[in-house]
Amino acid sequence: GAYAEAAGAYQRVLAEDPSAADDEEVLTNATAAYVMAGRGADALRLRARAAGRCSLYELAYNYACAQIAQEDYAGARAMLDEALALSTHALHADELADDDEIAAEQAAIRVQTALVAQRSGDEAAAQEGYLGVLRIKGHEAIDTTVAAVAANNLVALRGDRDLFDSAKRCKAALSGAVAAKLLPSQRLVFLANQVVLTWHMGKPALCRELLDQLDAAFPASDLPVLLRVALLSRPKAASKEAPSAEAEALAHRWASAHPQIAARPLLALAQLQARAPLPT
């Protein structure tokens, strides 16, 4: 895609002119391209190449996103704190920026900080972070994608709680204007959360319809079959019985057709089987 092409272009520039790595604006654009192209490790290699120098909050933010992609949550939290401090200093230096504008500009940093808390198991801090962003005065000034990510992550965090509010947020996050700005990977996760939410709301027919849409939109992803296996097994898993024969057949059939990405569905099936009691 375009991000992969951009990452490749920056890679060539940095190889042909090593001194370009001394320009933090070039590094900011290059690391953004790497992260968006799924090359977080390469973004962090650029950081090492620059000996960790960082005076731009946008660059610190990109490094943090790369660390999140590499599941280095402690490092990402430290870098996000640095991005927040750098942005506060830079934005206060701009006399045209008031507190609301600064809060809106920092929204992406705060959403990623909440994500780090969520993935580190601190659900209370994560929920507070997401809600804090969504309650920023002048909320319309926040980038629509950032707000949608905050809302979507909040929906996933809540699970089967606050379903009505989650349904409203999910619908807004997938509206035409917002959806058009989402990366494919973001849209995949947003749609998957909508599937799970619909199941929690007791709408199995709509849930199946959304799963069919997810399958059609992302045929190369294993997430739709993971959801189908989990949802087919859910009633029995609650009573710790074995997963349904339909779930097992689906997982094995999908794995045979997609051997390159069969690991996660088969692992999910094995975990469900392991939860079942031994026959007596």
C-alpha positions in Angstrom: 0.0 0.0 0.0 0.9 3.7 0.1 2.5 3.4 3.5 4.8 0.6 2.5 5.8 2.6 -0.6 6.5 5.7 1.6 8.5 3.6 4.1 10.5 2.2 1.2 11.2 5.6 -0.2 12.5 6.9 3.2 14.6 3.8 3.6 16.3 4.6 0.2 16.8 8.2 1.2 18.4 7.3 4.5 20.6 4.7 2.8 21.8 7.2 0.1 22.3 10.1 2.5 23.1 8.9 6.0 23.2 12.6 7.2 19.4 12.8 6.7 19.1 10.9 10.0 20.3 14.1 11.7 17.2 15.9 10.6 14.4 15.2 13.1 11.7 16.3 10.6 12.9 13.6 8.2 13.0 11.1 11.1 9.5 12.1 12.1 8.1 11.4 8.7 10.2 8.2 8.2 9.2 6.7 11.6 5.5 7.5 10.9 5.8 5.7 7.5 7.5 2.7 9.1 4.9 2.4 11.9 2.0 2.7 9.5 3.6 0.1 7.2 3.9 -2.3 10.1 7.7 -1.9 10.4 7.9 -0.8 14.1 11.3 -2.5 14.6 12.7 -0.4 11.7 11.4 2.8 13.3 13.2 1.9 16.5 16.4 1.2 14.6 16.2 4.7 13.3 16.0 5.9 16.9 19.1 4.0 17.8 20.8 5.4 14.7 20.0 8.9 16.0 21.4 8.0 19.4 18.0 8.6 21.0 18.0 12.4 20.2 14.5 13.7 20.2 13.3 17.3 20.6 10.0 17.0 18.6 6.9 15.7 20.3 5.7 14.2 17.0 8.9 12.1 16.8 8.6 11.0 20.4 5.0 9.9 19.7 6.1 7.9 16.6 8.8 6.2 18.6 6.1 5.3 21.3 3.8 3.9 18.6 6.7 1.7 17.4 7.3 0.5 20.9 3.6 -0.4 21.3 3.8 -2.4 18.1 6.8 -4.3 19.6 4.9 -4.8 22.9 7.4 -2.7 24.8 4.8 -1.1 27.0 7.1 0.3 29.7 9.3 1.9 27.1 6.2 3.2 25.2 4.8 4.8 28.4 8.1 6.6 29.1 8.2 7.9 25.5 4.6 9.0 25.6 5.3 10.9 28.8 8.2 12.6 27.0 6.0 13.4 24.0 3.4 15.0 26.4 6.1 17.1 28.1 7.6 18.2 24.7 4.2 19.0 23.3 3.1 21.0 26.4 6.3 23.1 26.1 6.0 23.6 22.3 2.3 24.4 22.3 2.5 26.8 25.2 5.3 28.6 23.4 2.7 29.2 20.6 0.8 32.1 22.1 -2.1 31.4 19.6 -2.8 28.1 21.3 -5.2 28.1 24.2 -5.7 25.2 26.7 -8.5 23.6 24.7 -6.5 23.6 21.5 -3.5 22.1 23.4 -5.8 19.4 24.9 -7.1 18.6 21.4 -3.6 18.5 20.0 -2.4 16.1 22.7 -5.4 13.8 22.3 -3.5 11.2 20.2 -0.8 11.0 22.9 -3.4 10.5 25.6 -5.2 7.8 23.6 -2.0 5.9 23.2 -1.2 6.3 26.9 -4.6 4.8 27.7 -3.9 2.0 25.3 -0.7 1.2 27.0 -2.5 1.1 30.4 -5.2 -1.2 28.8 -2.6 -3.6 27.5 -0.7 -3.5 30.8 -3.9 -4.6 32.7 -4.8 -1.2 34.2 -8.3 -1.0 33.0 -9.4 1.8 35.3 -6.6 4.1 34.1 -7.4 3.1 30.5 -11.1 3.9 30.8 -10.3 7.2 32.5 -7.9 8.1 29.7 -10.3 7.3 26.9 -13.2 9.1 28.5 -10.9 12.1 29.3 -10.2 12.5 25.6 -13.8 12.1 24.6 -14.8 14.7 27.1 -12.3 17.4 26.0 -14.0 20.7 25.6 -14.2 21.6 22.0 -14.3 17.8 21.2 -14.9 18.6 17.5 -11.4 20.0 17.2 -9.9 16.5 17.9 -8.9 14.5 14.8 -11.9 12.3 13.9 -9.7 9.2 13.7 -8.2 9.8 17.1 -11.6 10.2 18.6 -12.9 7.1 16.9 -10.0 5.1 18.2 -10.7 6.3 21.7 -14.3 5.3 21.4 -13.6 2.0 19.8 -11.0 1.1 22.5 -13.5 2.1 25.2 -16.1 -0.2 23.7 -13.6 -3.1 23.7 -12.6 -2.4 27.2 -16.2 -2.3 28.5 -17.1 -5.7 27.1 -20.7 -6.4 28.1 -21.0 -3.3 30.2 -22.8 0.0 29.2 -24.0 -1.7 26.0 -26.3 1.2 24.9 -23.6 3.8 25.1 -21.1 1.4 23.5 -23.5 0.8 20.6 -23.8 4.6 20.0 -20.1 5.0 20.1 -19.5 2.1 17.8 -22.0 3.4 15.2 -20.4 6.8 15.2 -16.9 5.3 14.9 -18.0 3.4 11.8 -19.9 6.3 10.1 -19.0 7.0 6.5 -17.0 10.2 7.2 -14.9 8.6 9.9 -14.6 5.1 8.3 -13.1 6.7 5.2 -10.1 7.9 7.2 -9.4 4.7 9.0 -6.5 2.4 8.1 -7.6 -1.1 7.0 -6.2 -2.5 10.2 -8.2 -0.1 12.3 -11.4 -0.8 10.3 -10.9 -4.5 10.9 -10.7 -4.1 14.6 -13.6 -1.6 14.7 -15.8 -4.1 12.8 -14.7 -7.0 15.0 -15.7 -5.0 18.1 -19.1 -4.3 16.6 -19.6 -8.0 16.1 -18.8 -8.8 19.7 -21.0 -5.9 20.9 -23.9 -7.2 18.8 -23.5 -10.6 20.4 -23.5 -9.1 23.9 -26.7 -7.3 23.0 -28.4 -10.6 22.1 -28.7 -10.0 18.4 -27.3 -13.2 16.9 -28.8 -12.7 13.4 -27.2 -9.3 13.1 -24.0 -10.7 14.5 -23.9 -13.3 11.8 -24.6 -10.7 9.1 -21.8 -8.5 10.4 -19.4 -11.5 10.5 -20.3 -12.2 6.8 -19.4 -8.5 6.0 -16.2 -8.8 8.0 -15.3 -12.0 6.0 -16.0 -10.3 2.7 -14.0 -7.2 3.6 -11.0 -9.0 5.0 -10.7 -12.4 3.4 -7.0 -12.7 4.3 -7.5 -12.1 8.0 -7.9 -14.8 10.6 -10.0 -12.6 12.9 -13.4 -13.4 11.4 -12.9 -17.1 11.9 -11.5 -16.5 15.5 -14.7 -14.7 16.3 -16.9 -17.4 14.7 -15.1 -20.2 16.7 -15.4 -18.2 19.9 -19.0 -17.3 19.5 -20.1 -20.8 18.4 -18.4 -22.1 21.6 -19.5 -19.3 23.9 -22.7 -20.9 25.3 -20.9 -24.1 26.1 -17.6 -22.5 27.2 -19.6 -20.7 30.0 -20.5 -24.1 31.5 -16.9 -25.4 30.7 -18.1 -28.0 28.2 -16.2 -28.9 25.0 -16.5 -26.5 22.1 -19.3 -27.4 19.6 -18.6 -29.8 16.8 -19.5 -26.9 14.4 -16.8 -24.7 15.9 -14.2 -27.5 15.6 -15.2 -28.3 12.0 -15.0 -24.6 11.1 -11.6 -24.1 12.6 -10.1 -27.2 10.9 -11.7 -26.3 7.6 -10.4 -22.8 7.7 -7.0 -24.0 8.7 -6.8 -26.4 5.8 -7.7 -23.6 3.4 -5.3 -21.0 5.0 -2.3 -23.0 6.3 0.0 -19.9 6.4 -2.2 -18.2 9.0 -3.8 -21.2 10.7 -2.0 -21.0 14.0 -4.3 -18.6 15.9 -7.6 -20.3 15.1 -6.2 -23.8 15.9 -4.6 -22.4 19.2 -8.0 -20.9 20.1 -9.7 -24.2 19.5 -7.1 -26.0 21.6 -7.6 -23.6 24.5 -11.3 -24.1 24.3 -10.8 -27.9 24.3 -8.4 -27.6 27.3 -11.1 -25.9 29.3 -13.5 -28.8 28.9 -13.7 -31.3 31.8 -12.1 -34.8 31.2 -14.6 -37.5 30.3 -15.7 -39.7 33.3 
